[in-house]
Amino acid sequence: MKRVTLLGLAVFLAGCGGSGPRDADRVVVMRSAPVAFGPISKACLQSGRDGRTRELCGCIQAAADKTLTSSQQRRAVSFYSDPHRAQEIRQSKRSADEEFWDAYVRYGKLAEQLCT
């Protein structure tokens, strides 16, 4: 009987979450973004760009880990020191460059979703 009562109480409390904020003073806790360490996070941290943090650079690395191979990540690292290189690759007609650029665009979109 105790088990049934506790189970019923747990089910009841689980349903008490509500449907959303009811007033302006309510605090909403955002989910934490994934964080990883690798060549992109290292380049990001060393870049000297405004707004970089360990969390942001780690999140960007996590997005890279999901979308770019290790060789593509090494290639993308070069953009931190030579942004014009990205433009050259984007405009290239070589199939390898086009394939890389497609992956790089997917990476950028995922990083934006996860890290902002």
N, C-alpha and C positions, 0 to 999 in steps of 0.2 A: 504494500500500500504506500509506503514511504517513497518507493521508486516512482510510482505512478504520479504522486503528488509533485515530486521534484521535477519530473519530466514535463508535467503540465505547466508548472511555474516557469520552467526554462522556455517552453514554446510560447507562453504568454509574453514573457519579457522580450523575447526575440522579435515579436511583432510590434513592440513599442517604439521602434526607431523613428516613426513618423514619416512624412512624405517629403520633407524638405525644411529649409529654414522658415521659422515663424516670425522672427523679428530681426531688426538690424544689428542687435548686439550679439547675435550668435556667432561663435567662432567656428570657422570651417577649417579643418585640418586637411591639407593637401597630401596626397600620396607622395612618398619620397621617390625621387627619380633613381634609376639604376646608376651605379658607379663602377667603373673599371679602370685599370691602369694599363697603359700600353704606349705605343709610339705616338699616337695622336694626342693623348692626354699630356704626355711629356712635352711635345711641341707646343701645345696650347699653353701650358703653364710657363714655358720659357719665352713665349711670344712677346711679352710686354704689352699686350693689348689691354685696354680698359675693360673692367668687368669680369676678367678671368678669375675663377676661383677653383679650388681643388674639386669641389662638387660639380661645377659646370663642366670643367675639362674632363672629369671622370665620366660624366653623363654622355658627353660627346663621344668618348672612347667606347662606351657601352653600345651606342648606336653604330659606331664603326664596326664593332665586333659582330653585330648582327647582319651587316650588309656588305662589308668589304673583306676581301681576302687579306692575308698578311702582306702580300706584295702590293696590293692596291692601297693598303694603309701606308706603307712606306712611300709610295708614290704621292699620296695625298699630303704627307708630312712636308714634302718639298714646297707645297703652296704657302706654308707659313713664312718661309724665307724668300720665296719668289712668287708672289701672287699672279704675276703675268704668265707664269707657266700654266696656270689653270686655264687662262684664256686661250693659250696656244693649243692645249689639249682639247678644249671644248670645240674649237674651230677646225680641228684636224679631221681629215677624211679617212684616216687609217682605221680599219675595223677594230683593232686592239684599243685604240684611243676612244672610239665610239662606245665600245663595250665598257671600258673603264668609266667613261663619263656617265653612262646610264646608271651604273652602280653608285657613282658618286652623288648623283642627283637623288637616288633613293635614300642614300645615307643622310644627305642634308635634310630631306623631308622627315625622316625618322628622328633625327637629332632635334629638329624643331618641335616635333610632337612631344618627345620625351623630356626635353630639357628647358622648355619655356613655361 
